[in-house]
Amino acid sequence: NEPGVPRNVVASEQYSDYVRHETMRVAVLDMVGDTSLARSMPPKLLSVARSLFIAHFPVYRDTCEEHAKRNPEGAAFADPLGRTTGTFCWRGLGSRLAAVGSRLGAANFEPDAERSER
């Protein structure tokens, strides 16, 4: 974002994919799933996090499906600094999302009929 410095669009998109993946894994699923992070949260905060998870479940599900097509399972994250920091596992996140959603009652949040009309 520095003036006069050409922006590498590909590196920017790759970095965004990495951040989106890790946000889904940690900030969404670890916050509401059966994890040590969720268990360490104050009950009121956990309740709010889970309510927001249910409200945003269709967006999270669609994100996993969309990015599973773009980033092959097991492909290395493309870090703009050249480090290897992990691999994509959108299908695994999607499975985890479905399990958590089912446990919290979000799996039926949007009927399949509505979903197929999009």
TAGI-V893166 format. One record per run of one state. SS is the DSSP state (hx for helix, st for strand, lp for the rest). FROM is the first residue (numbers start at 1). TO is the last residue. If there is no record, write none. Layout:
{{SS	FROM	TO} {SS	FROM	TO}}
This chain:
{{lp	1	8} {hx	9	32} {lp	33	35} {hx	36	40} {lp	41	42} {hx	43	70} {lp	71	75} {st	76	76} {lp	77	86} {st	87	87} {lp	88	89} {hx	90	104} {lp	105	111} {hx	112	116} {lp	117	118}}
